[in-house]
Amino acid sequence: MYDKSNQQIDKLATFSDTPAPSVTRILYTDNDVAARSFIRELMESAQLTVREDAIGNIFGRWQGSEPSQAVVASGSHTDAIPYAGKYDGVVGVVGAVEAIKALRRAGFQPKRSLEAIMFTSEEPTRFGLSCIGSRVLAGDPRVAVSLANAVDEDNITFTLAANRAGYDEAGDNLQSVAVGNETYAAFVELHIEQGPLLEEQGVSIGIVTAIAGPASLGVEFAGGGGHAGAVLMHLRNDAGLAAAELALAVERHVLESGSQDTVGTTGMVKLYPGAINSIPRNAQLGIDIRDIDGSRRDAVVERVRATAHEIAARRGVVLQNFTVVNQDPPAQSTDFVIEAVKEASEELGLGHKMMISRAYHDSLFMARIAPTAMIFIPCYRGYSHRPDEHATLEDMANGVRVLALALSKLSSN
Amino acid sequence: MYDKSNQQIDKLATFSDTPAPSVTRILYTDNDVAARSFIRELMESAQLTVREDAIGNIFGRWQGSEPSQAVVASGSHTDAIPYAGKYDGVVGVVGAVEAIKALRRAGFQPKRSLEAIMFTSEEPTRFGLSCIGSRVLAGDPRVAVSLANAVDEDNITFTLAANRAGYDEAGDNLQSVAVGNETYAAFVELHIEQGPLLEEQGVSIGIVTAIAGPASLGVEFAGGGGHAGAVLMHLRNDAGLAAAELALAVERHVLESGSQDTVGTTGMVKLYPGAINSIPRNAQLGIDIRDIDGSRRDAVVERVRATAHEIAARRGVVLQNFTVVNQDPPAQSTDFVIEAVKEASEELGLGHKMMISRAYHDSLFMARIAPTAMIFIPCYRGYSHRPDEHATLEDMANGVRVLALALSKLSSN
């Protein structure tokens, strides 16, 4: 990628709720809105025709010579979880625009239109639901109900948050966001690997053949609470200790699956009232379980559910909530898109390897409505969702070159 | 207690950061400052001479016929942990003023001066240190250093917070708060039991012979963090799971002590970044361990410390912090003060029982500089630090009557 793109990535990183080098950019906050303006301007300065849908997915299109043909698209997201880094998602949005600019500079004329996309809220931070933009775009049948019931931790609804960010039709006109199966001829997402393999093996390009499916669980235990000094141990029903046991059970059940492709994480635990001299009377957990094998993952989810009931019964707490927030199937990439990326890598003399994505991406949902593949580039030590997340200029430039060449092949078919 | 006192308790409950029936009143916040004004006015309307020291301990004195004699005092606190109730502490402050008013109404003339006290920040909510007011008043040798280093979760120092609340000399003139051993001839604190025994046994008055000593620990684990999908299980060092193990170890080590008087609680756990799709790279715990036997409690603290090191080594996380925030010795009540309360109960025909306090109180520190005892009254199911904390008007009235009579006896000696 060119120096200019790195400036763009650095500029985007300044739209953050937390100090550098960390980046925190949560859906529909002021910094998210500022990043959206920046992306629209970036697309306009690249002479793309910009469209924004009712929930803020942003599309920049370069019209092809056959505009009635299905479009070839590339994109990712710009939102960032608390205290994350500046490359996750951003490389795929800025990179899509850069790839299109490079093709234009090279005198290329696309047959199919080419489109750069910025998806709304790939991260589940604010409303507990991941990939809101691509999920709605792909016509996920359950997403409307999920969003209608979604509130953030300040009890603000998804619709109100969208309205405040300027998306007045996010509630009433959600169905307008979905596009049909005929819209996209192919979708390619450029992304940092978020794992260590490419860097360790000295390979420039990863070609993603499958994306692991995530399941997200929301769990709540309620106990009696009380004073940390006054209530004897045998009279307690401590919701916090129930949560501690469940977090350890998630790890145990994942390891019992026997496959290294199964992973599980308890990334959120909140205790109430959360005072050092008060027994937790309420504990909320956010749990993430993934696998490239959907049924193996779902078996872990059911073991975690059974253990949550067992813990509640044994500790005399109430399992107030055990919600499967989402349980998305894994996705397979499409052969001809994989092939286009592979040929591009080979023509550019860049080493590549086939791999799976353990992290999910907007591609997980785009794969439902379009032939899809992903391009991975190395990142420092595989770090991601951390302030020290890093990709080199050279690796980003390689990714953009492969993306541009693959898009040119796909748009000519 | 009289209807008027209940109105005062209800009025105080309106100074809260959270909606009724919960009460949240944190040191030096606007609601804490409002409660302080209310208490000063209450004391003034009872014709007491009001004094406030550099950190906001408030004293209302009824001068005795021998004002050079050491004073007899009673009091408690009005701060409340998040989502607590309206009786903890408040009954002992309002009750002290009511007891003095009752004595005045009865035509009593004290020989020793009588004093009602509201102590600053008995709860450790804001700065992690309990009983700040009584600790400083009693000349705790380590408190100045603790307060000089204390910051709240917004990184505001104790001194700045005090200054903002109008206590301009809290930093420079902390030593002016301490009073000597000669100041108080006796101290009696009225309080709800915060345990179920009096209610269960139908006894009106508990007389506290000893107060369990609390130890507070601040613990922090740091791990590698990373993406919840991308990092394989065997490559993780999850700070959140280390915290979960330690919380369960606190419970285990407490139960191993073999005494029902040993209790331990992990009331605070904070994970960073705290996102569902991110492995916790940092976990902070607040742990409280108590016993009426100081050495048995300290043995549990040391076992928890050893286990924290063992967990860190096994999970490949760093034990970034293991701080004993306080480790106060238990306190014994003084016989002649116990005797005064016992005689008062008997003269009023109220059943009483000797008991220990598992919760700590400002009396734990007042006992270092004054002969001390406590009066407990029943509370609903032993609930405390909860919105449904409750004491009946009749039980409060009985407590105030016993307190008034005990104060009259002590002030005449």
Contacts between the chains, C-beta under 8 A, distances in Angstrom:
chain1	res1	chain2	res2	distance
A	81	B	273	6.1
A	81	B	275	4.2
A	81	B	277	6.8
A	81	B	278	5.8
A	82	B	272	7.9
A	82	B	273	4.3
A	82	B	274	6.6
A	82	B	275	5.9
A	83	B	272	6.8
A	83	B	273	4.4
A	84	B	273	7.3
A	84	B	278	7.8
A	123	B	275	7.4
A	123	B	277	6.9
A	124	B	275	7.8
A	124	B	276	5.7
A	124	B	277	6.4
A	125	B	275	5.7
A	128	B	276	7.0
A	130	B	277	7.2
A	193	B	230	7.5
A	194	B	227	4.8
A	194	B	229	7.5
A	194	B	230	4.0
A	195	B	227	7.9
A	195	B	230	4.4
A	195	B	231	7.2
A	212	B	229	6.1
A	214	B	229	6.5
A	214	B	277	7.6
A	216	B	276	5.9
A	225	B	385	6.9
A	225	B	386	5.3
A	226	B	382	7.3
A	226	B	383	6.4
A	226	B	384	6.6
A	226	B	385	6.5
A	226	B	386	6.7
A	227	B	194	4.8
A	227	B	195	7.8
A	227	B	358	7.9
A	227	B	359	5.4
A	227	B	384	4.5
A	227	B	385	4.9
A	228	B	263	7.0
A	228	B	265	3.8
A	228	B	267	5.8
A	228	B	288	4.6
A	228	B	290	7.5
A	228	B	385	7.9
A	229	B	194	7.5
A	229	B	212	6.1
A	229	B	214	6.5
A	229	B	263	6.4
A	229	B	288	7.4
A	229	B	290	5.0
A	229	B	357	7.8
A	229	B	358	4.5
A	229	B	359	3.8
A	229	B	360	6.2
A	230	B	193	7.5
A	230	B	194	4.0
A	230	B	195	4.4
A	230	B	358	4.9
A	230	B	359	4.6
A	230	B	382	6.7
A	230	B	384	6.2
A	231	B	195	7.2
A	231	B	263	7.3
A	231	B	382	7.1
A	232	B	260	5.4
A	232	B	263	6.6
A	232	B	358	7.7
A	233	B	251	7.3
A	233	B	254	6.1
A	233	B	255	6.2
A	233	B	260	7.2
A	233	B	262	7.7
A	233	B	263	5.8
A	233	B	264	7.7
A	234	B	260	7.2
A	235	B	196	8.0
A	238	B	251	7.6
A	238	B	265	7.5
A	240	B	247	6.4
A	240	B	266	5.9
A	240	B	267	7.3
A	240	B	269	6.6
A	241	B	247	6.1
A	241	B	248	6.3
A	241	B	251	5.9
A	241	B	266	7.5
A	243	B	244	7.6
A	244	B	243	7.6
A	244	B	244	3.8
A	244	B	245	7.5
A	244	B	247	4.4
A	244	B	248	5.3
A	244	B	266	7.7
A	244	B	269	7.9
A	245	B	244	7.5
A	245	B	248	6.7
A	247	B	240	6.4
A	247	B	241	6.1
A	247	B	244	4.4
A	248	B	241	6.3
A	248	B	244	5.3
A	248	B	245	6.7
A	248	B	248	7.6
A	251	B	233	7.3
A	251	B	238	7.6
A	251	B	241	5.9
A	254	B	233	6.1
A	255	B	233	6.2
A	260	B	232	5.4
A	260	B	233	7.1
A	260	B	234	7.2
A	262	B	233	7.7
A	263	B	228	7.0
A	263	B	229	6.4
A	263	B	231	7.3
A	263	B	232	6.6
A	263	B	233	5.8
A	264	B	233	7.7
A	265	B	228	3.8
A	265	B	238	7.5
A	265	B	276	7.8
A	265	B	277	7.4
A	265	B	278	7.6
A	265	B	279	5.5
A	266	B	240	5.9
A	266	B	241	7.5
A	266	B	244	7.7
A	266	B	280	7.7
A	267	B	228	5.8
A	267	B	240	7.3
A	267	B	271	7.0
A	267	B	273	7.9
A	267	B	274	7.0
A	267	B	275	5.4
A	267	B	276	4.8
A	267	B	277	6.3
A	267	B	278	5.0
A	267	B	279	6.7
A	267	B	280	6.2
A	268	B	271	6.6
A	268	B	274	5.5
A	268	B	275	6.8
A	268	B	276	5.4
A	269	B	240	6.6
A	269	B	244	7.9
A	269	B	269	5.7
A	269	B	271	5.6
A	271	B	267	7.0
A	271	B	268	6.7
A	271	B	269	5.6
A	272	B	82	7.9
A	272	B	83	6.8
A	273	B	81	6.1
A	273	B	82	4.4
A	273	B	83	4.4
A	273	B	84	7.3
A	273	B	267	7.9
A	273	B	385	7.2
A	274	B	82	6.6
A	274	B	267	6.9
A	274	B	268	5.5
A	275	B	81	4.2
A	275	B	82	6.0
A	275	B	123	7.4
A	275	B	124	7.8
A	275	B	125	5.8
A	275	B	267	5.4
A	275	B	268	6.8
A	275	B	286	7.9
A	275	B	385	7.3
A	276	B	124	5.7
A	276	B	128	7.1
A	276	B	216	5.9
A	276	B	265	7.8
A	276	B	267	4.8
A	276	B	268	5.4
A	276	B	286	3.7
A	276	B	287	7.4
A	276	B	288	5.3
A	277	B	81	6.8
A	277	B	123	7.0
A	277	B	124	6.4
A	277	B	130	7.2
A	277	B	214	7.6
A	277	B	265	7.4
A	277	B	267	6.3
A	277	B	288	5.5
A	277	B	385	7.2
A	278	B	81	5.8
A	278	B	84	7.8
A	278	B	265	7.6
A	278	B	267	5.0
A	278	B	385	4.6
A	279	B	265	5.5
A	279	B	267	6.7
A	280	B	266	7.8
A	280	B	267	6.3
A	281	B	386	7.0
A	286	B	275	7.9
A	286	B	276	3.7
A	287	B	276	7.4
A	288	B	228	4.6
A	288	B	229	7.4
A	288	B	276	5.3
A	288	B	277	5.4
A	290	B	228	7.5
A	290	B	229	5.0
A	357	B	229	7.8
A	358	B	227	8.0
A	358	B	229	4.5
A	358	B	230	4.9
A	358	B	232	7.7
A	359	B	227	5.4
A	359	B	229	3.8
A	359	B	230	4.6
A	360	B	229	6.2
A	382	B	226	7.4
A	382	B	230	6.7
A	382	B	231	7.2
A	383	B	226	6.5
A	384	B	226	6.6
A	384	B	227	4.5
A	384	B	230	6.2
A	385	B	225	7.0
A	385	B	226	6.5
A	385	B	227	4.9
A	385	B	228	7.9
A	385	B	273	7.3
A	385	B	275	7.3
A	385	B	277	7.2
A	385	B	278	4.6
A	386	B	225	5.3
A	386	B	226	6.7
A	386	B	281	7.0
